[in-house]
Amino acid sequence: MCGIVGYLGKRQAGPILLEGLKRLEYRGYDSAGICVFSPNGKLDIVRVVGKISGLEQRLSERPVAGSCALGHCLSADTLIQLADGRSVRADSLGDVCTVLALDPQSLRIVPHQAKVWSHPAPEELIEIRIPFGKLVCTPEHRLFFTDSEGNLTAKRAEEIEPGDILLHARSWDCEGAPIKFQPVPLSRYYRLGPLSRGIIKEALLHHGGGRRVAEMAGVSTSMMEHIRDESRNVAEPLLNQLKESLGLNLPDAEPVDSRHGSFVHLPQSSEPGVMQFIGYLMGDGHIGRRGLRFKDPDGDTLEVYRNLAQKHFNVRGRIASIPQVKAYLLEMNSFGLAQWMRVNVAQRRSELMEKAGGLPGDHLAGLLRGLFDAEGYVARSAGQIGLTMINLELVRQIQGWLLRFGILTSLRESQPDRSHRRPSTSMTLLISRRDSFVAFRDAIGFSSYRKCRQLDHALKGKRNGFYLSSWAVPIKKPIIKTKMLDAGIKKSALRPFDGEGRLSDGQVEKFIEAFKNEPQARETIGRMRRFLAADVRHQEVVSVRRISSNGKPVYDLEVEEFENFFANGILSHNSRWATHGRPSEENAHPHTDCSGETVLVHNGIIENYLELKEELLKRKHAFRSETDTEVLAHLFEEEMPKKEGVNVSDRDVLKAVGRVLKKLRGAYALVVMSKSWGRRIVGIRKDCPLVVGVGQGRDESFLASDIPALLPFTKKVVFVEDNEVVLLAEHQPPKIFSASGAPVRRAPQDVPWDPLMAEKGGFKHFMLKEIHEGPRSFEDTLRARAYDENLDSLLQEVSLTKARVRSLRRVQFLACGTAFHAGLIGEYLFEKWAGLPARAEIASEFRYASRNVEPGTLAVAISQSGETADTIAALRLAAQTKGVATTGIINQIGSTLTRQVKGTLYTRCGPEIGVASTKAFMAQLASLYLLALGFGRVRGTLSAKAFRALTHDLLELPNKLRSAISHLDPAVAELAREFQEAKGFLYLGRHMMYPIALEGALKLKEISYIHAEGYAAGEMKHGPIALIDKDMPVFSFCPKNSSVYEKTRSNLEEAKARGARILAVITQGDHGLDKLSHRNLAVAGAGHEFFEPVLAVAAAQLFAYHVANLKGLDVDQPRNLAKSVTVE
């Protein structure tokens, strides 16, 4: 199946189509393409084989006319943090690099490989500032932020507002390596040893004194006297002259670096003291022709650097006070040292700044100490350590270097003072936090006694953990208070933490101390501790503004696994299987007619496409692909009105569409563009989903196969019914027509989904995110529907009265895949609690089984998408019997099934993107529990007391599920590592656990491609036991409170006796399987045994995910599968 997106409006179409297709990628593309009607009237098509990322890359290389540069891009001067410690400008990165990324599970910063792309810049960029710093990026670039509940999610830059919470690095580290310096050649001099000087003196006596020898050697008399007196070293040319003219052999002449007693030493690689000296030079030093000069108000500081020069360069310096200025001057005369500093510092400043972040910690600390000695200060009144420089990039680099020591800073940029002779922009770096003060003092510090004393004085006034502009825990106080009250904590105990904002670090520590012994607060305390230990912190956005781009390219990084990286220290976001025809560019949508003037995309199957193709071939149509879709393009070509686009009326278009539709058999959704009818887009629906997005005013409209594609742009939608035609035209609202051409009036609906629900939110895969969202989906589906007082509204949702419920004779569940397994659990629930015979059937089998559906049956269709073709057809078949009531358990608002049934119980889990269903299954179970309990109460098979007790246990499940997922995840990941190479699995369960065994096996095989079978454990002797040996792992579900616990245990003993390694999902505290199982996965007891499936299935979902992830497979889009199966 494919995803469909259409757009007509004033905005640039390319990015809108691309963003929409990305949000439909869960449908399982193996090819992708777009078509844009350019300003010059040309239909510009771009197609690729593979994922949407391939289309994005192709468009970056060849932007389509009428579109702007594609999103997720940063300005060229953005500093990207690499894993080796370096901070490198985006425009200096290679094609592939290893960056630092945030693991959203552990909140730790880890290395990950990234690919780098560049694109032309749009006209405008977005500048976003937080106290930590700023980021300049394209409007489409996404940044991670945390909502008021502390959840990590993403927003486009143009959607970010002041007050939003972004994340920045708290600290990072690397092993580091010394910098190798460039060697600088110097004149060679020799020191004469005692033997050589004795030989020289003998030569002087032999030849009659210094003047005679000087004449013979061709040097001055004074030079010979210096040599005799041992006051000079000998230059290499002079030494050679003495040897040759006098025939002397000077055996102990040693090479040195200087003519005088101080022999300059030039380091080959970095050392802490060398880097400190370089730091001061970079901050406030001067390189002259024959030496260096440092100026400072503190003489003791210059004394330190004079000692460093002596120690590391063997150069003596001279300190003198400067008359009429409260400052001192350190002069170091050394031509060699000056030349070495020019080569290694002045001429390589950018390279040095880039490499410095990868230095060993003590080397980097030395560099920072030198910089702060030169340009740093302590603002006592403000209680801050500051550093101000006009080299803005160096200040930004310093900020990143300080993170190596856990020192957090803020940046403030000052505009140039025009009254100065040479005005320039400066940047100030400020350290304000007490813990950062201490880290600075301990790791870096000042050389000046005055500054050290000021630092200690400022530190005494610092309160630990009190920082108004930076938070470890981003959750707002009212949210925390509500969770704690819901958990049973008394309101009076929470009074010290009242307020509307967020807890400071100090308040968080007090909160943890106050409630650490409260079992009800364990989850909240756990989250707080996780935030406190994280490698990131949270700050509010101070300002957002649009700025003009400088025309330079913008850069994007594609990061493996976590899809994030650090840009200027701020956490930043990254960047169909064929029904007919193999995956190829020729078979990729959109498809065109012979002339290339009609273009369309198609979802579904044209059943009679072969006979239509044969007829078209006879009429000389040329085909480029193997797909059924191209047939449609040629049919439209034949039926198009032969007029200029400006003269074609809506009626002409509808007539052409009607003539084409009469020739088609099958299920389809089509979106068509043609030059012959101008700037119009036509959508057509028959048995496949299509939805209209209503933009602002009359200037833009959208078409899509699924709601998630529209969420970034509009939440107002109109659902298209079967055999309806949609017409989008410029400056007009969308128009819908029936098959006969009659106008259809249907008001737009508001979709209650957040566009961020269709984002990964920092998780590696949608599936993992959706497993973790399972508790919330379950909880949201229950909300305001449980208990006696909500029974009437619950029945009203499914369009049943109490009298109708009492008159029901049986329940028939119709579903496919995971939804069918939910229906199997529904069988047990309705028969036990509602006293109704119940049967779940696979919809595709029900259609052809000649079932006798008797009057008084309630047919329940279960489908996440509401568009499953077999489920829709099975429901229609069941509804043909008079006296059959129909209802649906559906997630997708306005889907086909919701219009086929008389009532719908919506599962409130938002869009589910991963092909393997997880949170939707949880929500379906919640719906079945609600209906079974409600029916039992109405029919009198459940007493009021039993109903309340069961409802209480039901409402406890979401928190138990959260806890189960939290502690199972790491254990299951380790278990998956052990079994990832297994060739097959047997899943066993009894009673309520049998459907979970089926679901666990389905999850494993659909995403890990490992063969797995689910069986009722009691059936093991009827075949499966023949497969069991040491190479066949058995995944079993054995809750302690199950009525068949002992029988399941007996089955597992038989499997163990045949060498099976048993993985058992058990109840916490149960040790009855310890000797049987290879590994146990323990979850809390669910209360009633009928609620155990909710907790047990989480273990199966996590196991399937981690196995597939470890195998390096595409977890969200497994091969040959689609999220919504809209064809038979």
Secondary structure, 3 states (H helix, E strand, C coil): CCCCEEEECCCCHHHHHHHHHHCCHHHCCCEEEEEEECCCCCEEEEEEECCHHHHHHHHHHCCCCCCCCCCCCECCCCEEEECCCCEEEHHHCCCEEEEEEEECCCCEEEEEEEEEEEECCCCEEEEEEECCEEEEECCCCEEEEECCCCCEEEEEHHHCCCCCEEEEECCCCCCCCCCECCCCCCCCEEEECHHHHHHHHHHHHHHCCHHHHHHHHCCCHHHHHHHHHCCCCEEHHHHHHHHHHHCCCCCCEEEECCCCCCCCCCCCECCHHHHHHHHHHHHHEEECCCEEEEEECCHHHHHHHHHHHHHHHCCCEEEEECCCCCCEEEEEECHHHHHHHHHHHHCCHHHHHHHHCCCCHHHHHHHHHHHHHHHEEEECCCCEEEEEECCHHHHHHHHHHHHHHCCCCEEEEECCCCCCCCCCCEEEEEECCHHHHHHHHHHCCCCCHHHHHHHHHHHHCCCCCCCCCCECCCCEHHHHHHHHHHCCCCCHHHHHHCCCCECCHHHHHHHHHHHCCCHHHHHHHHHHHHHHCCCEEEEECCEEEEEECCCCCEEEEEECCCCEEEECCEEEECCCCCCCCCCCCCCCCCEECCCCCEEEEEEEEECCHHHHHHHHHHCCCCCCCCCCHHHHHHHHHHHCCCCCHHHCCHHHHHHHHHHHHCCCCEEEEEEEEEHHHCCEEEEEEEECCCEEEECCCCCCEEEECCHHHCCCCCCEEEECCCCEEEEEECCCCCEEECCCCCEECCCCEECCCCHHHHCCCCCCCHHHHHHHCHHHHHHHHHCCCCCHHHHHHHHHHCCCCHHHHHHCCEEEEEECHHHHHHHHHHHHHHHHHHCCCEEEEEHHHHCCCCCCCCCCEEEEEEECCCCCHHHHHHHHHHHCCCCCEEEEEECCCCCHHHHHCCEEEECCCCCCCCCCCCHHHHHHHHHHHHHHHHHHHHHCCCCHHHHHHHHHHHHHHHHHHHHHHHHHHHHHHHHHHHHCCCCEEEEEECCCHHHHHHHHHHHHHHHHCCEEEEEEHHHHHHCHHHHCCCCCCEEEECCCCCCCHHHHHHHHHHHHHCCCCEEEEEECCCCCCCCCCCEEEEECCCCCHHHHHHHHHHHHHHHHHHHHHHCCCCCCCCCCCCCCCCCC
